[in-house]
Amino acid sequence: MDFGRVVALEDLSLQIGTGVTGLVGANGAGKSTLIKILLGLQTPTAGSATVLGHDVATASHAIRRVVGYMPEHDCLPPDVSASDFVVHLARMSGLPHAPARERTADILRIVGLAEERYRLLGTYSTGMKQRAKLAQALVHDPQLVMLDEPTNGLDPASRHDMLALVRRIGTDFDIPVLVTSHLLGELEKVSDHVVVLDGGHLLRASATSQFLDATGALLVEVLGGAAERDRLGEALAAAGLPCRPAGRSVRIDPPPESLDAHRVVRDTVADLGLGLVRVQEDHGHLEDVFTAGGPRG
């Protein structure tokens, strides 16, 4: 997608399947542009895309009938109740009046707004507004759901509840989900697949489990604070283990084959008189793709 001085998406080729797919990238990476193209709201300057068999350039209305979309920004009319708003969106998607009201009641119950469905949206908290936006994306029984930053502005408890709903959509309801978030740790918890965009290019696309594979490194934590951690790190380094601080732990990079890292850790902790909290394998994280400049694919 070429905007003249700025190219939002370039040489991007990917396929989104079943389950929950996380779409990640920094601001300006092209996430919102991609969603707008897939919804048929923006025409690409080159290339092509299909959504559920519909061409985005020629069948955008058909796409929006079978896709549910939850926008990032607040777009709710303040002087309308959640029930009336969701019914209206259901009617716009083609449902007759009676089925629209039935579906609305069911969906508002699922997202946790059954008791608040007749309140005006303008009186809703941020978390309730996010749930109302999710409800309107689901009310017409879509074949695919696109959620743009569904946890935006939520406190930790509300984020947890929203992520549980996202996961439920992709598993219990068996509706494919494309979800964006700038909080990469959230997507690790709910996504089956992850698509990473960087500067308009595809940086990596794979199963989430492949991002989180064991790295071959160990994390060692002892009782105390930074002083105890550093004492341990210095002693482990003197014993021949490549290591560095990692939060409250010492991270031991893959050790030489000639050394038994677990034995060295055990003996060193005992010699120093420290209390061992844990020794565990280190696993990759989504952030590592950006910090390490992971392979494009």
C-alpha positions in Angstrom: 0.0 0.0 0.0 1.7 3.2 -1.3 0.8 6.6 0.2 3.3 8.5 -1.8 6.0 9.4 0.7 5.0 6.5 2.9 4.6 2.8 2.0 2.4 1.2 4.5 2.6 -2.4 3.2 5.0 -3.9 0.7 5.7 -7.4 -0.6 3.2 -8.8 2.0 2.0 -12.3 1.3 0.2 -14.3 4.0 -2.7 -16.6 4.8 -4.9 -16.4 7.9 -6.5 -19.6 9.0 -8.6 -21.0 11.9 -8.2 -20.2 15.6 -6.9 -16.9 16.9 -4.2 -15.1 14.9 -2.4 -12.3 16.5 -1.3 -9.4 14.3 1.6 -7.5 16.0 3.9 -4.6 15.1 4.9 -1.2 16.3 2.8 1.9 15.5 3.0 2.5 11.7 3.8 -1.1 11.0 0.8 -1.4 8.8 -1.7 -3.3 11.0 -4.6 -0.9 10.7 -4.0 -0.5 6.9 -4.1 -4.3 6.5 -7.4 -4.6 8.4 -8.9 -1.8 6.3 -7.8 -3.5 3.1 -9.3 -6.8 4.2 -12.6 -5.1 5.1 -12.7 -3.5 1.7 -12.5 0.0 3.2 -9.3 0.8 1.5 -8.1 -0.2 -2.0 -4.6 -1.5 -2.3 -2.4 0.3 -4.8 -1.0 -3.1 -6.0 -1.6 -6.8 -5.3 -4.8 -8.6 -4.3 -6.6 -10.1 -1.3 -9.6 -12.3 -0.7 -11.6 -12.8 2.5 -13.7 -15.9 2.8 -13.5 -16.2 -1.0 -14.6 -12.6 -1.7 -12.3 -10.2 -3.5 -11.6 -7.1 -1.4 -11.7 -4.9 -4.5 -15.0 -6.1 -6.0 -17.0 -7.6 -3.1 -16.4 -5.4 -0.1 -20.2 -5.4 0.9 -20.3 -9.2 0.8 -17.2 -9.2 3.1 -18.7 -6.9 5.6 -21.8 -9.1 5.8 -19.8 -12.2 6.9 -17.1 -10.5 8.9 -17.4 -9.0 12.4 -15.2 -5.9 13.1 -14.3 -4.3 16.4 -12.6 -1.0 15.8 -9.9 0.3 18.1 -11.3 3.8 18.7 -14.5 4.7 20.6 -17.3 4.9 18.1 -20.4 4.3 20.2 -23.4 6.7 20.2 -23.7 8.0 23.8 -27.5 8.5 23.8 -28.4 4.9 22.7 -28.7 1.8 24.8 -26.4 -1.1 24.2 -29.4 -3.3 23.3 -30.7 -0.8 20.7 -27.2 -0.2 19.3 -26.4 -3.9 18.8 -29.9 -4.6 17.4 -29.4 -1.8 14.8 -26.0 -3.3 13.8 -27.6 -6.7 13.5 -30.3 -5.3 11.2 -27.7 -3.5 9.1 -26.0 -6.9 8.6 -29.2 -8.4 7.2 -30.9 -10.0 10.1 -34.7 -9.5 10.4 -36.0 -7.7 13.4 -37.0 -10.6 15.6 -33.8 -12.7 15.1 -31.8 -9.5 15.6 -33.3 -8.9 19.0 -32.8 -12.6 20.0 -29.2 -12.6 18.9 -28.6 -9.3 20.7 -29.9 -10.7 24.0 -27.7 -13.8 23.6 -24.5 -11.9 22.7 -24.9 -9.2 25.4 -25.2 -12.0 27.9 -22.1 -13.7 26.5 -20.0 -10.6 26.8 -21.3 -9.8 30.3 -23.6 -6.9 29.6 -27.0 -8.7 30.1 -27.9 -6.6 33.3 -26.7 -3.4 31.7 -28.1 -3.8 28.3 -30.7 -1.0 28.6 -28.3 1.6 30.0 -27.2 4.4 27.6 -23.7 3.7 26.2 -22.6 7.2 27.3 -22.8 6.0 30.9 -20.6 2.9 30.3 -17.1 2.5 31.7 -14.3 1.9 29.2 -14.5 -1.9 29.9 -18.2 -2.0 29.2 -17.8 0.0 26.0 -15.2 -2.5 24.8 -17.6 -5.3 25.5 -20.4 -3.5 23.6 -18.1 -3.1 20.6 -17.3 -6.8 20.8 -21.0 -7.6 21.0 -21.8 -5.7 17.8 -19.0 -7.6 16.0 -20.5 -10.9 16.9 -24.2 -10.3 16.7 -24.7 -11.3 13.1 -22.9 -14.7 13.6 -19.9 -13.8 11.4 -17.6 -16.3 9.7 -14.5 -14.3 10.7 -13.9 -11.6 13.4 -11.3 -8.8 13.3 -10.5 -7.2 16.6 -8.4 -4.1 16.7 -6.8 -3.5 20.1 -9.7 -5.0 22.1 -7.9 -4.5 25.4 -7.1 -0.9 24.8 -7.6 1.3 27.9 -8.5 -1.7 30.2 -7.3 -2.4 33.7 -5.5 -5.7 34.3 -8.6 -7.5 35.4 -10.7 -6.3 32.5 -7.9 -7.2 30.1 -7.9 -10.7 31.4 -11.6 -11.0 31.0 -11.5 -9.6 27.4 -8.7 -12.0 26.4 -10.7 -14.9 27.8 -13.6 -13.8 25.5 -11.3 -13.5 22.5 -10.0 -17.0 23.2 -13.5 -18.3 23.6 -14.5 -16.9 20.2 -11.8 -18.8 18.5 -12.3 -22.1 20.4 -15.8 -22.5 21.8 -17.5 -20.6 19.0 -15.0 -21.9 16.3 -14.9 -18.5 14.6 -11.5 -17.5 13.2 -10.2 -14.3 14.9 -7.6 -11.8 13.7 -6.6 -9.7 16.7 -4.2 -6.8 17.1 -2.5 -5.7 20.3 0.6 -3.7 21.2 0.9 -5.7 24.3 2.8 -8.7 23.0 2.5 -10.8 26.1 -1.2 -10.8 25.7 -1.1 -12.3 22.3 1.3 -15.0 23.5 -1.5 -16.2 25.9 -4.4 -16.3 23.4 -3.1 -16.7 19.9 -2.6 -19.9 17.9 -0.7 -18.1 15.2 1.2 -14.8 15.1 1.8 -12.4 12.2 4.6 -9.9 12.8 4.7 -6.7 10.7 7.7 -4.4 10.7 7.8 -1.2 8.6 5.1 -2.5 6.3 6.9 -5.8 5.7 6.2 -9.3 6.9 8.8 -10.0 9.5 7.6 -13.5 10.5 4.4 -15.6 10.5 4.2 -18.9 12.3 2.5 -20.8 15.1 2.7 -19.1 18.4 4.4 -22.2 19.9 7.4 -21.7 17.5 8.0 -18.2 18.9 8.0 -19.6 22.4 10.3 -22.6 21.9 13.0 -23.3 24.5 16.1 -21.2 23.8 18.6 -23.6 25.4 19.3 -21.1 28.1 18.6 -21.3 31.8 17.1 -18.8 34.3 18.3 -19.1 37.9 16.8 -17.1 40.7 18.0 -17.0 44.3 16.6 -15.4 47.4 17.4 -11.7 48.0 17.9 -8.8 45.6 20.2 -7.5 43.0 23.3 -8.0 45.2 22.7 -11.7 45.7 21.8 -12.1 42.0 25.1 -10.4 41.0 27.1 -12.5 43.4 25.7 -15.6 41.8 26.3 -14.3 38.3 29.9 -13.5 39.0 30.6 -16.9 40.5 28.9 -18.7 37.6 30.9 -16.7 35.1 34.1 -17.6 37.0 33.0 -21.2 36.7 32.9 -20.9 32.9 29.1 -20.3 32.3 28.2 -17.5 30.0 25.6 -15.5 31.9 24.0 -12.1 32.4 21.3 -10.4 34.6 17.7 -10.9 33.5 15.4 -9.1 35.8 15.6 -10.9 39.2 17.3 -13.9 37.6 20.6 -14.8 36.1 20.3 -16.0 32.5 22.8 -18.6 31.6 23.2 -18.7 27.8 23.6 -22.2 26.2 26.7 -23.5 28.1 29.7 -25.4 26.7 29.0 -29.1 26.2 31.8 -29.9 28.6 30.0 -28.3 31.5 26.9 -29.6 33.4 25.2 -26.3 34.0 22.7 -27.7 36.5 25.5 -29.2 38.6 27.5 -26.0 38.4 24.5 -24.0 39.5 23.8 -26.4 42.4 27.3 -26.3 43.7 27.8 -22.6 43.3 24.6 -21.7 45.1 25.6 -24.0 48.0 29.1 -22.6 48.2 27.8 -19.0 48.3 25.2 -20.0 51.0 22.3 -18.6 48.9 18.7 -19.8 48.8 17.7 -21.2 45.5 14.3 -20.2 44.3 14.2 -21.8 40.8 16.1 -23.1 37.8 14.1 -23.3 34.6 14.5 -23.3 30.9 14.2 -19.9 29.2 11.7 -19.7 26.4 11.4 -17.2 23.6 9.0 -14.3 23.5 7.3 -12.3 20.8 9.5 -9.3 21.8 12.6 -11.3 20.8 11.5 -11.1 17.1 12.0 -7.3 17.2 15.1 -7.2 19.4 16.9 -9.9 17.5 15.6 -8.9 14.0 14.1 -12.3 13.4 13.9 -13.8 9.9 11.3 -12.7 7.5 9.0 -15.4 6.3 
